[in-house]
């Protein structure tokens, strides 16, 4: 379907007013062209990066070396310069830990002993850099959502010493079933307190010997197949001087039906306790005399993975930077499909986003350098907890106070053209106005997330830059398809999540429809180009969680 040749006047006016409101009174960005995108480059880079030859692009493997070599070659070809003081790479010190000889997870002392099978019923690992992990006869305590939020007067660990104990935790926030994004923990829209990463961090701070999250598909936002493929095999952690000795000895997940059996064995009703955990003032509940045991060996390998950084220097203000980010890594070899395929190729997630870095570099170089510098960063170890972007945020090559903002690309979905895009974290920063202006030129709009309870804002690399105050835009393909509407868009998203996400079937398909991706790529181009062509310094909206960090950073730069 052909898009309208003239955008609606009302949409254009709103977009311009939005930009003026967020620009702090500085000059508005000029209208960038929406040139034809180098789709042949995008398609070929996606195909190559997701081929079996790259073995799923796991950090620290032969697949990483091939990925790095390819990206440097493509960045050079596109017209970029090495982005780290003459070097293409930023070393990211990691430790690869592979759990071996994993025992069953057993619970004794209840009405009946319970033994869980590794893989189909539970998964476990550790952040500790140690050759062996063991939890033996550890008292089990249910700590609700495992949240300690003093600013909200909420503490699921109140009055409890969990040292040496195993804590059982619910995923997401207590109010995740609220219809609107309102409430103690922002209702339906997940906060960072709802992320599994936070749950394990807090359990360790409390001194828990082991931390186990109960898997529930809806609040987790994915099925057990994703947990199993993501948590088995080699796992990456950041290197640390103390070997993460302050972390729990074992962390992991269990299936919901096994959690219910565990609670019943302890004389408790899982559903009733889960409901009680939603209320402020919930007190942790010891599961009687039940004790947990699990053990496993760890193969340990220290290595330096790499972020790949290229730059297109600005022509008038090269010391001001606009970022494009995407993660190049995926899961490598993983739980095999029924046909024996054990390579998680990560074609959509995230060969597409990485290939988009190459295509956008080519398009920008062809257009000529903008006023500000454009920095293209392919980060490592996103799948292991945003480790590459965290390392860059903590050790920036370019001063964050001089970093204007950026765009993160994580999975370009192969849906047909849509009337909209889905903005993850819509309304958080002045970057929305840049997006609105670009979309208006295509006759499209920006929509809120349909599933904010999945916490996508805290699940990709923009988060680790936002924590330091850098405004970052992250949007997904639209769900209101030109042909088929939201029903077709929802069906396509569910099909990918169920059948391909984090599995061996996320593979390149030569029959993909790239029309929607091409339009999205134009938007990525337009937003980054506009940011690099203005004197504006966008900020987070007043009261946003990242506003204080930005204000402090910018104050120091003046």
C-alpha positions in Angstrom: 0.0 0.0 0.0 1.4 3.4 -1.0 1.9 5.8 1.9 0.2 9.3 1.7 2.2 11.8 -0.2 1.4 14.6 2.3 1.4 14.2 6.1 -1.6 15.4 8.1 -1.1 18.9 9.2 -2.1 18.2 12.8 0.5 15.5 13.1 3.2 17.7 11.8 2.3 20.5 14.1 2.3 18.3 17.2 5.7 16.8 16.3 7.2 20.3 15.9 5.6 21.5 19.2 7.0 18.4 20.9 10.5 19.1 19.7 10.3 22.8 20.9 9.1 21.7 24.3 12.0 19.3 24.9 14.9 21.2 23.2 15.5 23.5 26.2 15.1 26.5 23.9 18.0 25.6 21.7 17.9 25.4 17.9 15.6 22.7 16.4 17.2 20.0 14.2 17.0 20.5 10.5 14.9 18.1 8.5 17.2 15.3 7.4 16.5 13.6 4.1 14.9 10.2 4.1 17.1 8.6 1.4 16.8 5.1 0.1 18.6 2.8 2.5 21.4 0.4 1.4 19.1 -2.7 1.8 21.5 -5.0 -0.1 24.1 -4.2 2.6 21.6 -4.8 5.4 20.4 -8.1 3.9 23.9 -9.5 3.2 25.3 -8.6 6.6 22.3 -10.2 8.3 22.7 -13.3 6.3 26.5 -13.6 7.0 26.3 -12.8 10.7 23.5 -15.4 11.3 25.1 -18.1 9.2 26.1 -21.4 10.8 29.7 -20.5 10.1 29.5 -18.0 12.9 28.1 -20.6 15.4 25.7 -18.3 17.1 28.2 -15.5 17.8 28.9 -16.5 21.5 31.5 -14.3 23.2 34.9 -15.9 23.6 34.4 -18.5 20.8 35.6 -18.8 17.2 32.2 -17.2 16.3 33.3 -14.0 18.1 36.5 -13.8 16.1 34.7 -14.2 12.8 32.1 -11.6 13.9 34.8 -9.1 14.9 36.7 -9.5 11.7 33.6 -9.2 9.6 32.4 -6.0 11.4 35.8 -4.3 11.1 35.8 -5.1 7.4 32.3 -3.8 6.9 32.8 -0.6 9.0 35.9 0.2 7.0 34.1 -0.5 3.7 31.2 1.8 4.9 33.6 4.7 5.5 34.1 4.7 9.3 37.3 5.2 11.2 38.5 3.2 14.2 36.6 4.5 17.2 38.9 3.8 20.1 42.0 6.0 19.8 42.9 4.4 16.5 41.7 0.9 17.5 38.4 -0.8 16.4 38.0 -2.6 19.7 37.3 -2.0 23.4 38.3 -4.9 25.5 35.6 -6.2 27.8 37.0 -8.5 30.5 34.7 -11.5 31.0 34.6 -14.9 32.6 32.9 -17.8 30.9 31.4 -20.3 33.3 29.9 -23.6 32.3 28.0 -25.6 34.8 28.8 -29.4 34.5 27.7 -32.5 36.4 24.6 -30.6 37.8 22.9 -32.6 40.5 19.1 -32.7 40.8 17.7 -29.9 42.9 16.2 -31.6 45.9 13.9 -30.4 48.7 13.8 -32.6 51.8 12.1 -32.2 55.2 8.6 -31.7 53.8 5.6 -34.1 53.6 7.5 -35.8 50.7 10.9 -35.3 49.2 11.0 -33.5 45.8 13.7 -33.9 43.2 13.9 -31.7 40.1 15.6 -32.6 36.8 18.2 -30.1 35.4 16.9 -28.6 32.2 13.3 -29.5 31.9 12.4 -28.7 35.5 15.0 -26.3 36.8 18.1 -24.5 35.7 21.0 -23.3 37.9 24.3 -21.5 37.7 26.4 -19.0 39.6 28.2 -15.7 39.2 30.9 -16.9 41.5 34.2 -17.7 39.8 34.8 -21.0 41.6 35.4 -24.6 40.4 32.5 -26.0 42.3 29.2 -24.7 43.7 27.3 -26.5 46.4 24.3 -25.7 48.5 23.5 -28.3 51.1 20.5 -28.6 53.4 19.8 -24.9 53.1 16.5 -23.7 54.8 14.0 -22.5 52.2 12.1 -19.2 52.6 9.6 -17.6 50.3 10.3 -13.9 50.0 7.5 -12.8 47.7 8.9 -10.6 44.9 12.3 -10.3 46.6 12.2 -6.5 46.6 13.8 -4.1 49.0 12.8 -0.5 48.0 13.2 1.8 50.9 11.9 4.8 48.9 8.6 2.9 48.6 8.6 1.6 52.1 8.7 -1.9 50.7 10.9 -4.7 52.0 10.2 -8.4 51.3 13.2 -9.3 53.5 12.1 -7.3 56.5 13.0 -9.0 59.8 14.7 -11.9 58.1 18.3 -13.1 58.1 18.7 -15.2 54.9 22.4 -16.0 55.3 22.8 -19.6 54.4 19.2 -19.9 53.2 17.6 -20.5 49.9 15.1 -17.8 48.9 12.2 -18.5 46.5 11.1 -15.4 44.5 8.4 -14.4 42.1 9.2 -12.7 38.9 8.1 -9.2 37.9 6.6 -6.5 40.2 3.8 -7.0 42.8 1.3 -4.9 40.7 2.2 -6.3 37.3 -1.5 -7.4 36.8 -2.8 -3.8 37.2 -4.5 -2.7 34.1 -2.8 0.7 33.9 0.7 1.9 34.3 -0.1 3.4 37.7 0.6 2.2 41.3 3.3 1.4 43.8 5.6 -0.2 41.1 4.1 1.6 38.1 1.4 -1.0 37.7 1.4 -2.9 34.4 4.7 -1.2 33.3 7.6 -3.2 34.9 10.2 -1.4 36.9 13.8 -2.6 37.4 12.6 -4.2 40.6 10.8 -6.7 38.5 13.7 -7.9 36.4 15.3 -11.2 37.3 18.7 -9.5 37.3 17.6 -7.4 40.2 16.1 -10.4 42.1 19.5 -12.1 42.1 21.4 -8.9 43.0 19.2 -8.2 46.0 19.3 -11.8 47.2 23.1 -11.6 47.1 23.0 -8.3 49.0 20.9 -10.0 51.6 23.4 -12.9 51.9 21.2 -15.7 50.5 23.1 -18.9 49.7 20.8 -19.6 46.8 18.1 -17.7 44.9 15.4 -19.4 42.9 12.9 -17.6 40.7 9.5 -19.3 40.0 8.9 -19.2 36.2 5.5 -18.0 35.1 5.1 -17.3 31.4 3.1 -14.1 31.5 5.0 -12.1 34.0 8.4 -13.4 32.8 7.4 -12.5 29.2 8.6 -15.8 27.8 8.2 -19.5 28.0 10.3 -22.1 29.8 12.0 -22.9 26.5 13.7 -19.5 26.6 14.8 -20.0 30.2 16.3 -23.4 29.4 18.1 -22.3 26.3 19.4 -19.1 27.9 20.6 -20.7 31.2 22.2 -23.9 30.0 25.6 -24.0 28.4 28.4 -21.4 28.8 27.4 -18.3 30.8 29.3 -15.0 30.7 29.9 -12.8 33.8 32.0 -9.6 34.1 35.5 -10.2 35.5 35.9 -9.0 39.1 38.8 -8.8 41.5 36.9 -10.7 44.1 35.6 -13.4 41.7 32.1 -12.4 42.7 32.6 -14.0 46.1 29.8 -11.8 47.4 27.2 -13.4 45.2 24.9 -16.3 46.0 26.4 -19.8 45.5 23.6 -20.8 43.2 21.0 -18.9 41.3 18.3 -20.3 38.9 14.7 -20.9 38.0 12.1 -23.6 38.6 9.0 -24.5 36.7 5.7 -23.3 38.2 4.2 -26.7 38.8 7.3 -27.7 40.7 7.1 -24.6 42.9 3.5 -25.5 43.7 4.5 -29.0 44.7 7.3 -27.6 46.9 4.9 -25.3 48.7 2.3 -28.1 49.2 5.0 -30.4 50.6 5.7 -27.6 53.2 2.0 -27.4 54.0 1.6 -24.1 52.2 -0.6 -22.9 49.3 1.4 -21.3 46.6 -1.4 -19.3 45.1 -2.5 -17.9 48.4 1.1 -16.8 49.3 1.7 -15.4 45.9 -1.5 -13.3 46.3 -0.4 -12.1 49.7 3.0 -11.1 48.3 1.3 -8.4 46.2 0.4 -6.5 49.3 2.6 -4.0 51.1 3.8 -5.3 54.4 4.1 -8.9 53.2 6.4 -10.8 55.5 8.6 -13.6 54.3 7.4 -17.2 55.0 9.7 -20.0 55.9 8.7 -23.3 54.2 8.7 -25.3 57.4 11.5 -27.7 57.8 12.2 -27.9 54.0 15.8 -27.7 53.0 17.3 -27.3 49.5 20.4 -29.0 48.1 22.1 -28.7 44.7 25.7 -28.9 43.4 27.6 -28.6 40.2 31.1 -28.2 38.8 32.2 -25.1 36.9 34.4 -24.9 33.9 36.0 -21.5 34.1 37.6 -19.5 31.2 38.7 -15.9 31.5 38.9 -13.9 28.3 38.5 -10.4 26.9 35.6 -10.1 24.6 35.2 -6.9 22.6 33.0 -4.0 21.8 33.5 -2.9 18.2 33.6 0.9 17.8 33.7 3.0 14.6 33.3 6.7 14.1 32.3 9.2 11.4 33.9 12.4 12.8 31.7 15.5 12.8 32.7 18.4 10.5 32.1 21.3 12.9 31.7 19.9 16.4 33.5 16.6 16.4 33.8 16.5 20.2 30.0 16.1 20.5 28.8 12.5 19.9 25.7 10.7 18.8 25.5 7.0 19.3 24.1 4.1 17.4 24.2 0.8 19.4 23.4 -2.8 18.8 24.6 -6.1 20.3 26.5 -8.4 18.1 26.4 -11.5 20.4 23.9 -14.3 20.7 23.8 -17.7 22.5 26.1 -19.7 20.4 25.3 -23.4 20.6 22.2 -24.1 22.7 19.5 -26.6 23.5 19.0 -28.6 20.3 15.8 -28.5 18.3 14.0 -31.8 17.6 15.8 -31.9 14.2 19.2 -31.8 16.0 20.0 -28.2 15.2 21.9 -26.8 18.2 23.1 -23.4 16.8 21.1 -20.4 18.1 21.9 -18.2 15.0 20.2 -15.1 16.3 19.2 -13.8 12.9 16.5 -11.4 14.2 18.1 -11.1 17.6 20.4 -9.5 16.8 22.1 -10.0 13.5 19.6 -7.5 12.1 20.5 -4.8 14.5 24.2 -5.3 14.0 23.7 -5.3 10.2 21.8 -2.1 10.6 24.9 -0.5 12.2 26.7 -1.3 9.0 24.0 -0.1 6.7 23.5 3.2 8.7 27.2 3.8 8.7 27.2 3.4 4.9 24.2 5.7 4.4 25.7 8.4 6.7 29.1 8.3 5.1 27.5 8.6 1.7 25.6 11.7 2.8 28.7 13.3 4.3 29.7 14.0 7.8 27.1 15.9 9.9 28.2 18.6 12.4 28.5 16.2 15.3 30.3 12.9 15.3 28.4 9.7 14.8 29.7 6.7 16.8 28.7 3.1 15.9 29.1 0.6 18.7 28.5 -3.1 18.3 28.5 -4.3 22.0 29.2 -7.7 23.3 27.5 -9.9 25.9 24.0 -8.4 25.9 22.6 -11.8 26.2 24.6 -12.3 29.4 23.1 -9.3 31.2 24.1 -6.2 29.1 27.8 -6.7 30.0 29.3 -5.0 27.0 27.1 -1.9 27.2 27.6 -1.8 30.9 31.4 -1.8 30.4 31.2 1.0 27.9 28.9 3.0 30.2 31.4 2.5 33.1 34.4 3.1 30.9 33.3 5.4 28.0 35.6 6.0 25.1 33.8 9.3 24.5 32.8 11.5 27.5 29.2 10.8 28.4 28.8 14.5 29.3 29.6 15.2 25.6 27.3 12.4 24.3 24.2 14.0 23.0 22.1 10.9 22.9 21.6 7.8 20.8 19.5 5.1 19.2 19.6 1.4 20.2 18.6 -1.3 17.8 17.8 -4.8 19.1 15.9 -7.0 16.7 14.5 -5.6 13.5 11.3 -7.7 13.1 10.4 -8.9 9.7 6.8 -7.8 9.7 5.2 -6.1 6.7 4.9 -2.3 6.8 3.1 -0.8 9.8 1.3 2.4 10.4 3.3 2.9 13.7 6.3 1.9 15.6 6.3 0.7 19.3 8.4 3.0 21.5 9.9 1.2 24.5 9.9 3.9 27.2 7.7 6.4 25.3 7.5 9.8 27.0 10.7 9.5 28.9 12.9 11.9 27.0 13.1 14.7 24.4 14.2 12.1 21.9 10.5 11.3 21.3 10.1 14.6 19.4 12.9 13.6 17.0 11.1 10.3 16.4 7.8 12.0 15.9 9.1 14.3 13.3 10.7 11.5 11.3 7.6 9.3 11.5 5.4 12.2 10.4 7.3 12.3 7.1 6.2 8.7 6.5 2.7 9.3 7.7 3.3 7.1 10.7 2.9 7.4 14.5 4.6 6.3 17.7 2.7 4.0 20.0 3.2 2.9 23.6 4.2 -0.6 24.4 1.3 -3.0 24.3 3.1 -5.2 26.9 4.9 -2.8 29.4 4.8 -5.6 32.0 7.5 -7.4 30.1 10.0 -4.7 31.1 11.7 -4.3 27.7 13.2 -1.0 28.7 15.5 -2.8 31.2 16.4 -5.7 28.8 18.6 -4.1 26.2 21.7 -2.0 25.9 20.2 1.5 25.9 19.5 0.9 29.7 23.2 0.8 30.6 23.7 4.2 29.0 20.5 5.7 30.3 21.7 4.8 33.8 24.5 7.3 33.2 22.1 9.9 32.0 22.5 9.6 28.3 19.1 9.9 26.5 18.6 6.8 24.4 15.8 5.9 22.1 14.7 2.3 21.6 11.7 1.4 19.4 10.4 -1.8 17.8 8.6 -2.5 14.6 5.0 -1.4 14.6 2.1 -3.7 15.6 -0.6 -1.9 13.5 0.1 -3.4 10.1 -1.0 -1.7 7.0 -2.5 -5.0 5.9 -4.2 -6.8 8.8 -4.0 -4.2 11.5 -3.1 -5.0 15.1 -4.5 -8.5 14.9 -1.9 -9.4 12.3 0.9 -7.5 14.2 0.1 -9.3 17.4 0.0 -12.7 15.7 3.4 -12.1 14.1 5.0 -11.1 17.4 3.6 -14.1 19.2 4.8 -16.5 16.5 8.3 -15.2 16.7 8.4 -15.3 20.5 6.9 -18.8 20.6 8.8 -20.5 17.8 12.1 -18.6 17.2 13.1 -16.3 20.0 16.3 -17.5 21.8 16.0 -20.8 19.9 17.7 -22.6 17.0 15.0 -21.5 14.5 15.8 -17.8 14.7 17.5 -18.2 11.3 17.9 -16.1 8.1 15.1 -16.6 5.6 15.7 -15.5 2.0 12.0 -15.0 1.6 11.7 -12.4 4.3 9.6 -9.3 3.6 12.0 -6.4 4.2 9.6 -3.6 3.3 8.8 -2.8 6.9 12.4 -2.9 8.0 13.4 -0.5 5.3 11.0 2.1 6.6 12.2 1.6 10.2 15.8 1.9 9.0 14.9 5.3 7.5 13.6 6.4 10.9 16.8 5.3 12.7 18.8 7.2 10.1 16.6 10.4 10.4 16.7 10.5 14.2 20.5 10.0 14.4 21.2 12.4 11.6 19.0 15.1 13.1 20.7 14.7 16.5 24.0 15.1 14.8 22.9 18.2 12.9 21.5 20.3 15.7 22.9 22.3 18.7 20.1 20.8 20.9 21.0 18.7 24.1 17.9 16.6 24.7 17.1 15.6 28.3 14.9 13.2 30.2 11.6 14.7 31.2 11.3 16.3 34.6 11.0 13.6 37.3 12.3 10.7 35.2 14.6 8.2 36.9 17.6 9.2 34.7 17.1 13.0 34.8 19.4 13.6 37.8 22.3 11.8 36.2 21.9 13.8 33.0 21.7 17.1 34.8 24.8 16.4 36.8 26.7 15.2 33.8 25.8 18.2 31.7 26.5 20.6 34.5 30.0 19.3 34.7 30.5 19.8 31.0 29.6 23.5 31.0 
